[in-house]
Amino acid sequence: MNEDKNKKRFKLPNTPWFYIILALAIMMVVNLTRITSLMNGTVTTTTYSEFLNMLDEGRVQSVEVGSTTIIFTCEGNTPWQSQRYEAVLVDDPNLVSRLVRANVAFSGASSSGSFLDILIGIVLPLAFYAIMIFWIFRLFRGGSGGIGAMNFGKSSAKLYEISDASKKFTDVAGQDEAKEALVEIVDFLHEPAKYKAIGAKLPRGALLVGPPGTGKTLIAQAVAGEANVPFFFVSGSAFVEMFVGTGAARVRDLFKQASEKAPCIVFIDEIDAIGKKRDNMGISSNDEREQALNQLLAEMDGFDPSKGIVVLGATNRPEILDKALLRPGRFDRRITVDLPDLKGREAVLKVHARNIVMDPDIDFASVAKATVGASGADLANIINEAALRAVKMGRKSVIQEDLEASVDVVIAGSERKSLVIPEKERRMIACHEIGHALVAALQKNSAPVHKITIIPRTSGALGYTMQVDEDEHVLLSKENLLAKLAVLAAGRASEEFMFDSCTTGASNDIEQMTRLARSMVTRFGMSAHFGMMALETGASAYLGTDGQLACSIETATKIDDEVKAIIKGAFDSAMAIIRENSARLTSLSQALLDRETLTGEEFMQLLNQTPAVLEAGEAQE
């Protein structure tokens, strides 16, 4: 046990700066001999007879003969020391022969050689070391783009002082419930006296949870702007470092700064980076994160709520947060910032269009209907893409066509105009997309067709069929899901019916069908065999990731069989509609080939004008 402790005690620091300093020290030791010899190179005056005695004793190493003086170097008391002597040169005709017999190197004296040796051996090395030490010191202090190793314990939170340009609740749309839950915090920061009079305490923290891009950071900035208090912004990953104690020190420094600026708001984005559940499976790299989390828990318990410090956290993975972090007294409130509904999307579009020159006849409602499931960030991107397209087309304002085209760009990518598709494959793609639209239009419980196109997109789609529901649905019935499965299967069904073959174009449809059918069995309880039995766990509520099966191998096999049966039933239903409307499939496919894009209205007009069944002669043609 003691040996293990000693090993840990003498473990070298795991940092590059330690090894940089060590390398410099080794370099200085290597050059110590040269520097010492030159520093000890001060000339000592002696007599010529003493020079001859030292020469006879074999102590003289080298000799420089001048016109009036002789300078010689002798061994010192230690091997790495040497002494330089100077004596008056006498008329000695045997000097050269003496030096040759003693095997001593000799030369004429040079006045510049001594200075050059000192310059190269002393001045330049010392200047190099001084510059390196100064540079490393500045690097450690954080100067000139350095990492600031001396400031590892300092919080990297950015402080935003409130100004006229600060965000307000008017800049946030589509999140009325979230804003309503935060109004009370704003009111407390404005008028804390009326809450103290009744004994109420300000919530220490509020956790904002929701999918990415829904505006959690924007809402936190709006709270600070409405309350007119300083706003500290920091990411959860800023507290996690490889150096022991750094994360905890940064947490302490953050709350110290917040106490000095109180009342204020501290916003920790992606708090799951520091607040992940603690367990006994962690390795040494996780110890630092847990220390930072423990310090955060202690700080949230320790500060006085009457000072007006509010901690706002944001995450899209609340299921992995530590329970100690979520208890009342730390994060007292959990506020869901979900994807906006139909009215919310329309409001978000209008908010982001305020600084854009828009045509007066813009219909935001139709764009909102076509963007089901879009987040606030997606909608902001749609407005920006529409503005860019308007400039590209040479217009002074954004029109409805720009908005609709930007929806396509955000959903499916830009058009691939350079892609050349063979005619036969174009017919198969048109047949595939018309199959989707035909089944969607001729069965119940399906959303109306909004747009059909066979123009390739940069996302990899060779065409797509867009459906837009007239009403916003919160719940989906089993009939709705089965109808959606039939629409997804209709593309492959139309290919097999018309060309007696199948292609890779249905790969994305198959992936969606399999995921949806499996969810019906494992999550939604819509299986006749399993009923209301939860067979999947661990799925993320906001990131859309799949969970893991919580069942035996035998049950998993039965799940696969059930999923296969549901998909086969959807395919058979789609194939039946395709067979009954083969004439419509043929004529509508040709129309799509000619126009490349059909709107929902154009598709329905052509559908109603085409008979469902051709006579035998026409069908043969």
C-alpha positions as CSV (number, residue, x, y, z in Angstrom):
1,M,0.0,0.0,0.0
2,N,2.9,2.4,0.9
3,E,4.6,1.5,-2.4
4,D,1.4,2.6,-4.3
5,K,1.4,5.9,-2.5
6,N,5.0,6.5,-3.2
7,K,4.4,5.8,-6.9
8,K,1.6,8.3,-7.0
9,R,3.7,10.8,-5.0
10,F,6.6,10.8,-7.5
11,K,4.5,10.7,-10.6
12,L,5.7,13.3,-13.2
13,P,3.2,16.1,-14.0
14,N,1.2,15.3,-17.1
15,T,1.6,18.7,-18.7
16,P,3.8,19.8,-21.7
17,W,5.1,22.9,-19.9
18,F,6.9,20.9,-17.3
19,Y,8.9,19.1,-20.0
20,I,9.6,22.4,-21.8
21,I,11.2,23.9,-18.7
22,L,13.0,20.6,-18.1
23,A,14.5,20.7,-21.6
24,L,15.7,24.3,-21.1
25,A,17.3,23.3,-17.9
26,I,19.2,20.4,-19.6
27,M,20.3,22.8,-22.3
28,M,21.7,25.2,-19.7
29,V,23.6,22.4,-18.0
30,V,25.1,21.2,-21.3
31,N,26.4,24.7,-22.0
32,L,27.6,25.2,-18.5
33,T,31.1,24.1,-19.3
34,R,31.5,26.6,-22.1
35,I,30.0,29.4,-20.1
36,T,32.0,28.6,-17.0
37,S,35.3,28.5,-18.9
38,L,34.6,31.8,-20.5
39,M,33.4,33.4,-17.4
40,N,36.5,32.1,-15.7
41,G,38.6,33.4,-18.6
42,T,39.8,36.5,-16.7
43,V,43.5,36.9,-17.5
44,T,45.9,36.7,-14.5
45,T,49.3,38.5,-14.7
46,T,52.3,36.3,-14.0
47,T,56.0,36.1,-14.9
48,Y,57.7,34.4,-17.9
49,S,59.6,32.1,-15.6
50,E,56.4,30.9,-14.0
51,F,55.1,30.2,-17.5
52,L,58.2,28.0,-18.2
53,N,57.7,26.1,-14.9
54,M,54.0,25.4,-15.8
55,L,55.1,24.3,-19.3
56,D,57.7,21.9,-17.8
57,E,55.1,20.5,-15.4
58,G,52.7,19.9,-18.3
59,R,49.9,22.1,-17.1
60,V,49.8,24.5,-20.1
61,Q,47.1,23.6,-22.5
62,S,47.4,26.3,-25.2
63,V,49.5,29.4,-25.9
64,E,48.8,32.6,-27.8
65,V,52.1,34.5,-28.6
66,G,51.8,38.2,-29.1
67,S,54.2,40.9,-30.0
68,T,55.0,41.9,-26.4
69,T,52.9,39.4,-24.3
70,I,52.2,35.8,-24.2
71,I,48.8,34.5,-23.1
72,F,48.5,30.8,-22.0
73,T,45.7,28.6,-20.6
74,C,46.4,26.2,-17.7
75,E,44.4,23.5,-16.0
76,G,42.5,24.6,-12.9
77,N,41.7,22.9,-9.6
78,T,38.8,21.0,-11.2
79,P,38.6,19.3,-14.6
80,W,35.9,21.7,-15.8
81,Q,37.8,24.9,-14.8
82,S,40.7,26.5,-16.6
83,Q,42.8,29.7,-15.9
84,R,44.2,32.2,-18.4
85,Y,47.5,33.9,-17.7
86,E,49.4,36.7,-19.3
87,A,53.2,37.3,-19.1
88,V,55.6,39.7,-20.6
89,L,57.3,38.1,-23.6
90,V,61.1,37.9,-23.4
91,D,63.5,37.2,-26.2
92,D,63.5,33.4,-26.0
93,P,64.7,31.7,-29.3
94,N,63.9,28.3,-27.8
95,L,60.2,29.1,-27.1
96,V,58.9,27.3,-30.2
97,S,61.0,24.2,-29.6
98,R,59.9,24.1,-26.0
99,L,56.2,24.3,-27.1
100,V,56.7,21.5,-29.7
101,R,58.4,19.2,-27.2
102,A,55.6,19.8,-24.7
103,N,53.0,19.1,-27.4
104,V,51.1,22.4,-26.6
105,A,49.0,24.1,-29.3
106,F,50.2,27.6,-29.9
107,S,49.2,30.5,-32.2
108,G,49.5,34.2,-32.7
109,A,47.4,36.3,-30.3
110,S,44.1,37.7,-31.7
111,S,42.4,40.5,-30.0
112,S,39.0,39.8,-31.7
113,G,39.0,36.1,-30.8
114,S,38.4,36.6,-27.1
115,F,35.5,39.0,-27.7
116,L,33.9,36.6,-30.3
117,D,34.2,33.7,-27.8
118,I,32.5,35.7,-25.2
119,L,29.7,36.8,-27.6
120,I,29.0,33.3,-28.9
121,G,29.6,31.4,-25.6
122,I,28.0,33.8,-23.1
123,V,25.9,36.6,-24.5
124,L,23.9,34.7,-27.1
125,P,23.0,31.7,-24.9
126,L,22.0,33.9,-22.0
127,A,19.9,36.1,-24.4
128,F,18.3,32.9,-25.8
129,Y,17.4,31.6,-22.4
130,A,16.1,35.0,-21.3
131,I,13.8,35.2,-24.3
132,M,12.5,31.7,-23.8
133,I,11.8,32.2,-20.2
134,F,10.1,35.5,-20.9
135,W,8.0,33.9,-23.7
136,I,7.0,31.0,-21.5
137,F,6.1,33.4,-18.6
138,R,3.9,35.4,-20.9
139,L,2.4,32.2,-22.3
140,F,1.5,31.0,-18.8
141,R,0.1,34.4,-17.9
142,G,-2.1,34.3,-21.1
143,G,-0.5,37.1,-23.0
144,S,-0.1,37.2,-26.8
145,G,-2.7,34.5,-27.3
146,G,-1.3,32.2,-24.6
147,I,-3.2,29.7,-22.7
148,G,-3.0,31.4,-19.4
149,A,-1.7,28.5,-17.3
150,M,-1.3,30.9,-14.3
151,N,-5.1,31.6,-14.7
152,F,-6.2,28.0,-14.8
153,G,-8.2,28.6,-11.7
154,K,-10.0,31.6,-13.1
155,S,-13.4,31.3,-14.5
156,S,-13.7,31.8,-18.3
157,A,-17.3,33.1,-18.0
158,K,-18.1,36.0,-20.3
159,L,-19.8,38.9,-18.6
160,Y,-22.4,40.8,-20.7
161,E,-23.4,44.2,-19.3
162,I,-27.0,45.2,-20.1
163,S,-27.4,47.8,-22.8
164,D,-30.1,49.0,-25.2
165,A,-29.1,46.3,-27.6
166,S,-29.7,43.5,-25.1
167,K,-32.3,40.8,-25.8
168,K,-35.8,41.2,-24.5
169,F,-38.8,38.9,-24.3
170,T,-40.1,40.5,-27.5
171,D,-37.1,38.9,-29.3
172,V,-38.3,35.4,-28.2
173,A,-41.3,33.9,-30.0
174,G,-43.1,30.6,-29.9
175,Q,-42.2,30.0,-26.3
176,D,-45.0,31.6,-24.3
177,E,-45.1,29.0,-21.6
178,A,-41.3,29.3,-21.0
179,K,-41.4,33.0,-20.8
180,E,-44.3,32.9,-18.4
181,A,-42.4,30.7,-16.1
182,L,-39.4,33.1,-16.1
183,V,-41.4,36.3,-15.6
184,E,-41.5,35.7,-11.9
185,I,-37.7,35.6,-11.7
186,V,-37.5,38.9,-13.6
187,D,-40.1,40.5,-11.3
188,F,-38.2,39.3,-8.2
189,L,-34.9,40.9,-9.6
190,H,-36.8,44.1,-10.2
191,E,-38.7,44.3,-6.9
192,P,-37.2,41.9,-4.3
193,A,-38.8,43.8,-1.4
194,K,-42.4,42.7,-2.0
195,Y,-41.3,39.1,-2.0
196,K,-39.1,39.4,1.1
197,A,-42.1,41.1,2.9
198,I,-44.1,37.9,2.6
199,G,-41.1,35.6,3.2
200,A,-40.8,34.3,-0.3
201,K,-37.3,33.3,-1.6
202,L,-36.0,33.7,-5.1
203,P,-35.5,30.3,-6.9
204,R,-31.8,29.5,-6.9
205,G,-31.9,28.0,-10.3
206,A,-34.0,27.1,-13.4
207,L,-33.2,24.4,-15.8
208,L,-34.1,25.0,-19.5
209,V,-34.5,21.7,-21.3
210,G,-35.5,21.1,-24.9
211,P,-34.2,20.0,-28.4
212,P,-31.3,21.8,-30.0
213,G,-32.0,25.1,-31.6
214,T,-35.2,26.0,-29.7
215,G,-33.8,29.1,-28.2
216,K,-32.7,28.2,-24.7
217,T,-29.7,30.6,-24.7
218,L,-31.8,33.3,-26.3
219,I,-34.4,33.0,-23.5
220,A,-31.7,33.2,-20.8
221,Q,-30.3,36.4,-22.5
222,A,-33.8,37.8,-22.6
223,V,-34.3,37.2,-18.9
224,A,-31.1,39.1,-18.1
225,G,-32.2,41.9,-20.5
226,E,-35.7,42.2,-19.0
227,A,-34.3,42.1,-15.4
228,N,-31.6,44.7,-16.4
229,V,-28.9,42.8,-14.5
230,P,-25.4,41.5,-15.6
231,F,-25.3,38.2,-17.4
232,F,-22.5,35.6,-17.0
233,F,-22.3,33.1,-19.9
234,V,-20.2,30.0,-19.6
235,S,-20.2,26.5,-21.1
236,G,-20.3,23.4,-19.0
237,S,-17.2,22.0,-20.7
238,A,-15.2,25.1,-19.5
239,F,-15.1,23.6,-16.0
240,V,-13.7,20.2,-17.1
241,E,-9.9,20.2,-17.3
242,M,-7.1,17.6,-17.0
243,F,-5.4,19.5,-14.2
244,V,-6.5,18.4,-10.8
245,G,-8.7,21.0,-9.0
246,T,-9.0,23.4,-11.9
247,G,-12.7,22.8,-12.5
248,A,-13.6,23.3,-8.8
249,A,-11.4,26.4,-8.7
250,R,-13.2,27.9,-11.7
251,V,-16.6,27.2,-10.2
252,R,-15.6,29.0,-7.0
253,D,-14.2,31.9,-9.0
254,L,-17.4,32.1,-11.1
255,F,-19.6,32.4,-8.0
256,K,-17.2,34.9,-6.5
257,Q,-17.5,37.1,-9.5
258,A,-21.3,36.7,-9.4
259,S,-21.4,37.7,-5.8
260,E,-19.5,40.9,-6.6
261,K,-21.9,41.7,-9.5
262,A,-25.1,40.7,-7.7
263,P,-27.9,40.9,-8.6
264,C,-27.0,39.0,-11.7
265,I,-27.8,35.9,-13.8
266,V,-25.3,33.0,-14.3
267,F,-26.1,30.9,-17.4
268,I,-24.4,27.5,-17.8
269,D,-24.9,26.2,-21.3
270,E,-24.8,22.4,-22.0
271,I,-24.7,21.8,-18.2
272,D,-24.7,18.1,-18.8
273,A,-21.0,18.3,-19.5
274,I,-20.4,19.0,-15.8
275,G,-23.6,17.7,-14.3
276,K,-23.6,14.1,-15.6
277,K,-24.6,11.4,-13.1
278,R,-21.8,10.3,-10.8
279,D,-21.0,6.6,-10.6
280,N,-18.3,4.2,-9.5
281,M,-17.3,3.3,-13.0
282,G,-15.3,6.4,-13.6
283,I,-11.6,6.5,-14.3
284,S,-9.1,9.2,-13.3
285,S,-10.2,11.5,-16.1
286,N,-13.7,11.6,-14.6
287,D,-12.5,12.5,-11.1
288,E,-11.9,16.1,-12.1
289,R,-15.4,16.4,-13.6
290,E,-16.9,15.0,-10.4
291,Q,-14.9,17.4,-8.2
292,A,-16.2,20.3,-10.3
293,L,-19.8,19.0,-10.0
294,N,-19.4,18.7,-6.2
295,Q,-18.1,22.2,-6.0
296,L,-21.1,23.4,-8.1
297,L,-23.5,21.7,-5.8
298,A,-21.8,23.3,-2.8
299,E,-21.8,26.7,-4.3
300,M,-25.5,26.6,-5.2
301,D,-26.3,25.6,-1.6
302,G,-24.0,28.2,-0.2
303,F,-24.9,31.6,-1.8
304,D,-27.5,33.8,-0.3
305,P,-30.6,33.9,-2.5
306,S,-31.5,37.3,-1.2
307,K,-28.5,38.7,-3.1
308,G,-30.4,38.1,-6.4
309,I,-28.1,35.5,-8.0
310,V,-30.0,33.2,-10.3
311,V,-28.4,30.2,-12.0
312,L,-29.9,29.2,-15.4
313,G,-28.8,25.9,-16.9
314,A,-29.6,24.6,-20.4
315,T,-29.4,21.0,-21.7
316,N,-31.0,18.7,-24.3
317,R,-30.1,15.6,-22.2
318,P,-31.9,16.0,-18.9
319,E,-32.1,12.2,-18.4
320,I,-28.3,12.0,-17.7
321,L,-28.1,14.8,-15.1
322,D,-27.2,14.0,-11.5
323,K,-30.2,13.8,-9.1
324,A,-28.5,16.0,-6.6
325,L,-28.3,18.8,-9.2
326,L,-32.0,18.6,-9.9
327,R,-33.4,18.7,-6.4
328,P,-35.3,21.7,-5.0
329,G,-32.9,24.2,-3.6
330,R,-30.5,24.0,-6.5
331,F,-32.5,23.9,-9.7
332,D,-36.0,24.6,-8.3
333,R,-37.7,24.8,-11.7
334,R,-37.5,22.8,-14.9
335,I,-38.7,24.7,-17.9
336,T,-39.4,23.0,-21.1
337,V,-38.4,24.9,-24.3
338,D,-40.0,22.6,-26.9
339,L,-40.3,22.9,-30.7
340,P,-42.8,25.7,-31.6
341,D,-46.3,24.8,-32.8
342,L,-48.0,26.2,-35.8
343,K,-48.7,29.6,-34.3
344,G,-45.3,29.6,-32.7
345,R,-43.5,29.0,-36.0
346,E,-45.4,31.8,-37.6
347,A,-44.4,34.1,-34.7
348,V,-40.8,33.1,-34.9
349,L,-40.7,33.8,-38.7
350,K,-42.1,37.2,-38.1
351,V,-39.6,38.0,-35.4
352,H,-36.6,37.0,-37.6
353,A,-38.1,38.9,-40.6
354,R,-38.3,42.2,-38.7
355,N,-34.9,43.3,-40.0
356,I,-35.4,41.9,-43.5
357,V,-37.1,43.8,-46.3
358,M,-40.1,41.6,-46.9
359,D,-42.8,41.9,-49.6
360,P,-46.2,43.1,-48.0
361,D,-48.0,40.0,-49.4
362,I,-45.8,37.5,-47.6
363,D,-47.9,34.6,-46.2
364,F,-46.0,33.4,-43.1
365,A,-48.8,31.0,-42.2
366,S,-48.2,28.8,-45.3
367,V,-44.5,28.7,-44.6
368,A,-45.2,27.7,-40.9
369,K,-47.5,24.9,-42.1
370,A,-44.7,23.6,-44.4
371,T,-42.1,23.5,-41.6
372,V,-43.6,21.0,-39.1
373,G,-40.9,20.0,-36.6
374,A,-38.6,23.0,-37.4
375,S,-36.8,24.6,-34.5
376,G,-36.3,28.4,-34.0
377,A,-32.8,28.1,-35.4
378,D,-34.2,26.3,-38.5
379,L,-36.8,29.1,-39.1
380,A,-34.2,31.8,-38.6
381,N,-32.0,30.0,-41.2
382,I,-35.0,29.8,-43.6
383,I,-35.5,33.6,-43.4
384,N,-31.8,34.2,-44.0
385,E,-31.7,31.8,-47.0
386,A,-34.7,33.6,-48.5
387,A,-32.9,37.0,-48.1
388,L,-29.8,35.5,-49.8
389,R,-31.9,34.2,-52.6
390,A,-33.6,37.5,-53.1
391,V,-30.3,39.2,-53.5
392,K,-29.1,36.5,-55.9
393,M,-32.2,37.1,-58.0
394,G,-31.6,40.8,-58.1
395,R,-34.7,41.7,-56.0
396,K,-35.0,44.5,-53.5
397,S,-37.2,42.6,-51.1
398,V,-38.0,39.0,-50.2
399,I,-41.1,37.5,-51.9
400,Q,-43.1,34.4,-51.2
401,E,-41.2,32.3,-53.8
402,D,-38.0,33.0,-51.9
403,L,-39.4,31.7,-48.7
404,E,-40.8,28.5,-50.3
405,A,-37.5,27.9,-52.0
406,S,-35.6,28.4,-48.8
407,V,-37.7,25.8,-47.1
408,D,-36.6,23.3,-49.7
409,V,-33.0,24.3,-49.2
410,V,-33.1,23.9,-45.5
411,I,-35.0,20.6,-45.6
412,A,-33.4,18.9,-48.6
413,G,-30.4,21.0,-49.6
414,S,-29.7,23.1,-52.7
415,E,-30.5,21.9,-56.2
416,R,-27.9,19.8,-58.0
417,K,-28.4,21.3,-61.5
418,S,-25.2,19.7,-62.8
419,L,-26.3,16.1,-62.1
420,V,-27.3,14.3,-65.3
421,I,-29.8,11.4,-64.8
422,P,-30.5,8.9,-67.6
423,E,-34.0,9.1,-69.0
424,K,-35.1,5.7,-67.7
425,E,-34.0,6.5,-64.2
426,R,-35.8,9.8,-64.4
427,R,-39.0,7.9,-65.2
428,M,-38.4,5.6,-62.3
429,I,-37.9,8.5,-59.9
430,A,-41.0,10.3,-61.2
431,C,-43.0,7.0,-60.8
432,H,-41.6,6.6,-57.2
433,E,-42.6,10.2,-56.1
434,I,-46.0,10.0,-57.8
435,G,-46.6,6.7,-55.9
436,H,-46.0,8.5,-52.6
437,A,-48.4,11.3,-53.6
438,L,-51.0,9.0,-55.0
439,V,-51.3,6.8,-51.9
440,A,-51.3,9.9,-49.7
441,A,-54.1,11.5,-51.7
442,L,-56.3,8.4,-52.0
443,Q,-56.3,7.0,-48.4
444,K,-57.7,8.3,-45.2
445,N,-55.7,9.7,-42.3
446,S,-52.9,11.1,-44.5
447,A,-51.7,14.7,-44.7
448,P,-52.4,16.5,-48.1
449,V,-49.7,16.7,-50.7
450,H,-48.0,20.1,-50.7
451,K,-45.3,19.6,-53.3
452,I,-43.7,16.9,-55.6
453,T,-40.3,17.4,-57.3
454,I,-37.8,15.2,-59.1
455,I,-35.0,17.9,-59.0
456,P,-32.0,16.3,-57.3
457,R,-30.7,18.0,-54.1
458,T,-27.4,18.2,-52.4
459,S,-28.6,16.1,-49.5
460,G,-28.6,13.1,-51.8
461,A,-32.3,13.1,-52.5
462,L,-33.2,12.6,-56.2
463,G,-36.7,13.9,-55.5
464,Y,-39.2,14.2,-52.7
465,T,-42.8,14.5,-51.9
466,M,-43.8,17.0,-49.2
467,Q,-47.0,16.6,-47.2
468,V,-48.4,19.5,-45.1
469,D,-51.2,18.8,-42.6
470,E,-53.7,21.5,-42.3
471,D,-54.0,21.1,-38.5
472,E,-51.4,20.7,-35.8
473,H,-51.5,17.3,-34.2
474,V,-50.3,16.6,-30.7
475,L,-51.2,12.9,-30.8
476,L,-50.9,10.4,-33.6
477,S,-53.3,7.5,-33.7
478,K,-52.5,4.0,-34.9
479,E,-54.5,4.7,-38.1
480,N,-52.3,7.8,-38.7
481,L,-49.1,5.8,-38.3
482,L,-50.3,3.0,-40.6
483,A,-51.3,5.5,-43.2
484,K,-47.8,7.1,-43.0
485,L,-46.2,3.7,-43.4
486,A,-48.3,3.0,-46.5
487,V,-47.2,6.4,-48.0
488,L,-43.6,5.5,-47.3
489,A,-44.0,2.1,-48.9
490,A,-45.8,3.5,-52.0
491,G,-42.6,4.5,-53.7
492,R,-41.2,1.0,-53.8
493,A,-44.6,-0.4,-54.6
494,S,-45.0,1.9,-57.7
495,E,-41.5,0.9,-58.9
496,E,-42.3,-2.8,-58.7
497,F,-45.7,-2.4,-60.3
498,M,-44.5,-0.2,-63.3
499,F,-41.0,-1.6,-63.9
500,D,-41.2,-5.0,-62.3
501,S,-37.9,-4.1,-60.4
502,C,-36.7,-2.2,-57.4
503,T,-33.9,0.4,-56.9
504,T,-31.9,1.9,-54.1
505,G,-34.1,5.0,-54.2
506,A,-36.3,3.7,-51.4
507,S,-33.4,3.4,-48.9
508,N,-34.5,6.4,-46.8
509,D,-38.2,5.3,-47.0
510,I,-37.2,1.8,-45.7
511,E,-35.2,3.3,-42.9
512,Q,-38.1,5.5,-41.8
513,M,-40.6,2.7,-42.1
514,T,-38.5,0.3,-40.0
515,R,-37.9,2.9,-37.2
516,L,-41.6,3.9,-37.1
517,A,-42.9,0.3,-37.1
518,R,-40.4,-0.7,-34.4
519,S,-41.5,2.2,-32.3
520,M,-45.1,1.1,-32.7
521,V,-44.2,-2.2,-31.2
522,T,-41.6,-1.3,-28.5
523,R,-42.7,2.1,-27.4
524,F,-46.3,3.0,-28.4
525,G,-48.0,-0.3,-27.4
526,M,-49.6,-0.7,-30.8
527,S,-48.8,-4.3,-31.3
528,A,-51.5,-7.0,-31.1
529,H,-49.0,-9.5,-29.9
530,F,-47.3,-7.5,-27.1
531,G,-50.0,-4.9,-26.3
532,M,-49.0,-2.2,-23.8
533,M,-45.6,-3.6,-22.9
534,A,-42.5,-1.3,-22.8
535,L,-39.7,-3.1,-24.7
536,E,-37.3,-0.2,-25.2
537,T,-35.5,2.1,-22.8
538,G,-32.9,4.8,-22.9
539,A,-34.2,6.8,-25.8
540,S,-33.5,10.5,-25.7
541,A,-36.6,12.7,-25.5
542,Y,-35.0,15.6,-27.3
543,L,-32.2,14.3,-29.5
544,G,-34.2,11.7,-31.3
545,T,-31.8,8.8,-30.6
546,D,-33.0,5.3,-30.4
547,G,-33.2,3.4,-27.2
548,Q,-32.0,-0.1,-26.3
549,L,-34.2,-3.2,-26.2
550,A,-35.1,-4.3,-22.7
551,C,-36.1,-7.9,-23.3
552,S,-34.8,-11.4,-23.9
553,I,-33.3,-12.6,-27.2
554,E,-36.5,-14.7,-27.8
555,T,-38.6,-11.6,-27.4
556,A,-36.4,-9.6,-29.7
557,T,-36.9,-12.2,-32.4
558,K,-40.6,-11.9,-32.0
559,I,-40.3,-8.1,-32.2
560,D,-38.6,-8.4,-35.5
561,D,-41.3,-10.7,-36.8
562,E,-44.0,-8.2,-35.6
563,V,-42.2,-5.3,-37.3
564,K,-41.9,-7.2,-40.5
565,A,-45.6,-8.0,-40.4
566,I,-46.5,-4.3,-40.0
567,I,-44.3,-3.2,-42.8
568,K,-45.6,-6.0,-45.1
569,G,-49.2,-4.9,-44.3
570,A,-48.4,-1.3,-45.2
571,F,-46.7,-2.4,-48.5
572,D,-49.7,-4.5,-49.5
573,S,-52.1,-1.6,-48.7
574,A,-50.0,0.7,-50.9
575,M,-49.7,-1.8,-53.7
576,A,-53.5,-2.3,-53.8
577,I,-54.0,1.5,-54.2
578,I,-51.3,1.6,-57.0
579,R,-53.0,-1.3,-58.9
580,E,-56.4,0.3,-58.7
581,N,-55.0,3.6,-60.0
582,S,-52.5,2.5,-62.6
583,A,-53.7,5.0,-65.2
584,R,-53.4,7.9,-62.8
585,L,-49.9,6.7,-61.9
586,T,-48.9,6.7,-65.6
587,S,-50.3,10.0,-66.6
588,L,-49.2,11.8,-63.4
589,S,-45.7,10.4,-63.8
590,Q,-45.5,11.8,-67.3
591,A,-46.7,15.2,-66.1
592,L,-44.1,15.3,-63.4
593,L,-41.4,14.3,-65.9
594,D,-42.5,17.3,-68.1
595,R,-42.7,19.9,-65.4
596,E,-40.2,18.4,-62.8
597,T,-42.1,20.1,-60.0
598,L,-45.8,19.9,-59.1
599,T,-47.6,21.9,-56.4
600,G,-50.2,20.3,-54.3
601,E,-53.0,22.1,-56.2
602,E,-51.6,21.1,-59.6
603,F,-51.3,17.5,-58.5
604,M,-54.9,17.4,-57.2
605,Q,-56.3,18.9,-60.4
606,L,-54.4,16.4,-62.6
607,L,-55.5,13.6,-60.3
608,N,-59.2,14.5,-60.6
609,Q,-59.0,14.9,-64.4
610,T,-57.5,11.4,-64.9
611,P,-59.7,8.3,-64.7
612,A,-58.8,5.6,-62.3
613,V,-58.9,2.7,-64.8
614,L,-58.0,2.7,-68.5
615,E,-59.8,0.6,-71.0
616,A,-58.0,-2.6,-72.1
617,G,-56.7,-1.1,-75.4
618,E,-55.4,2.1,-73.7
619,A,-53.9,0.1,-70.9
620,Q,-52.0,-2.0,-73.5
621,E,-50.6,1.1,-75.2
